[in-house]
Amino acid sequence: MNNKILILLIFCSALITLGCNKDYTVSEKLTQSEQASGLSKASKQGSVSSREVGAKQLSGVSFFAEAGECDVPSQGAAYALRMTGSLQGCLYTFVDEFDCSPSGTYREIGREYFVGTYNGESGTFWTEYKFEAKYEGCAVDGSYVGLEIKGRCQHPIVEGSGTGVFAGVTGRLDMKDDIAAGNYPYRGHFKF
């Protein structure tokens, strides 16, 4: 048993000595191989214009669009949100389904079409959203009644739907309603 420990200690000492020796150098072939690997990764990514590669964090605040801010009628949307912050533009909402439970829990799913800019570059994309909120009550038709108590929604990007600056974008936005302020802060990550 003691011989095994002694051999192990000698082996570890040799490794430490070799790793700490100033005269020890990495072989030239290994360095060239690592450089070639880095070049290979860069060429696979392709050239990058004004956009950076990777996930980008987005944030801002949205508001119900006032008359004249977003062209809701021409889009055929139920309503639009005016987006400020990382995204500047209009988020047109198309409600597909909704229901409300007797407790006032309202659920809605649908699609959204964003028209606007990111970092000054124009583009569009679609989302499929899910909205959940608590209201004062429910109507017979499944819609909500009264004031919103709290609410939140998720907006994953529909893959392949982006144009312009959003061509090929993936990711999602999340909103949590700020009832007191009457607005809808958003945050999320997009991968360009």
Residue pairs with C-beta under 8 A, 6 or more apart in sequence:
18 24
45 53
50 119
50 121
51 119
51 121
51 165
51 192
52 192
53 192
54 191
54 192
55 171
55 189
55 190
55 191
56 189
56 190
56 191
56 192
57 187
57 188
57 189
58 85
58 86
58 87
58 118
58 173
58 186
58 187
58 188
58 189
58 190
59 85
59 86
59 185
59 186
59 187
59 188
60 83
60 84
60 85
60 86
60 87
60 185
60 186
61 84
61 85
61 183
61 184
61 185
61 186
62 81
62 82
62 83
62 84
62 91
62 175
62 183
62 184
62 185
62 186
63 81
63 82
63 84
63 182
63 183
63 184
64 79
64 80
64 81
64 82
65 72
65 79
65 80
65 81
65 82
65 90
66 82
69 80
69 82
69 90
70 80
70 82
70 90
70 92
71 90
72 79
72 80
72 92
75 92
75 113
76 94
77 92
77 93
77 94
77 113
78 93
78 94
78 95
78 110
79 92
79 93
80 90
80 91
80 92
80 93
81 90
81 91
81 93
81 184
82 89
82 90
82 91
83 89
83 90
83 91
83 114
83 116
83 186
85 186
86 118
87 114
87 116
87 117
87 118
87 186
88 116
88 117
88 118
89 114
89 115
89 116
89 117
90 114
90 115
90 116
91 112
91 113
91 114
92 112
92 113
92 114
92 115
93 110
93 111
93 112
93 129
94 110
94 111
94 112
94 113
95 108
95 110
96 109
96 110
96 111
97 108
97 109
97 110
98 106
98 107
98 108
98 109
98 142
98 143
99 106
99 107
99 142
100 106
100 107
100 135
100 138
100 139
100 142
100 143
100 144
101 138
102 138
103 134
104 134
104 135
104 136
104 137
104 138
104 144
104 146
104 149
105 132
105 133
105 134
106 131
106 132
106 133
106 134
106 135
106 138
106 143
106 144
106 151
107 130
107 131
107 132
108 129
108 130
108 131
108 132
109 128
109 129
109 130
109 131
110 128
110 129
110 131
111 126
111 127
111 128
111 129
111 158
112 126
112 127
112 128
112 129
112 155
113 124
113 125
113 126
114 124
114 125
114 126
114 127
114 166
115 124
116 122
116 123
116 124
117 123
117 165
118 165
118 166
118 190
119 165
121 164
121 165
122 164
122 165
123 162
123 163
123 164
123 165
123 166
123 167
124 161
124 162
124 163
124 164
124 166
125 157
125 158
125 161
125 162
125 163
125 166
125 169
126 157
126 158
126 161
127 155
127 156
127 157
127 158
127 172
127 173
128 155
128 156
128 158
129 153
129 154
129 155
129 156
130 153
130 154
131 151
131 152
131 153
132 151
132 152
132 153
133 144
133 148
133 149
133 150
133 151
133 152
133 177
134 148
134 149
134 150
134 151
135 144
135 145
135 146
135 147
135 148
135 149
136 144
136 145
136 146
136 147
136 149
137 144
137 145
137 146
138 144
138 145
139 145
148 177
148 179
149 179
150 177
150 179
151 176
151 177
151 179
152 174
152 175
152 176
152 177
153 174
153 175
154 172
154 173
154 174
155 172
155 173
155 174
155 175
155 186
155 188
156 171
156 172
157 169
157 170
157 171
157 172
157 190
159 170
160 168
162 168
162 169
165 192
166 190
166 192
168 192
169 190
169 191
169 192
170 190
170 191
171 188
171 189
171 190
171 191
172 188
172 189
173 186
173 187
173 188
174 186
174 187
174 188
175 184
175 185
175 186
176 184
176 185
177 184
178 184
178 185
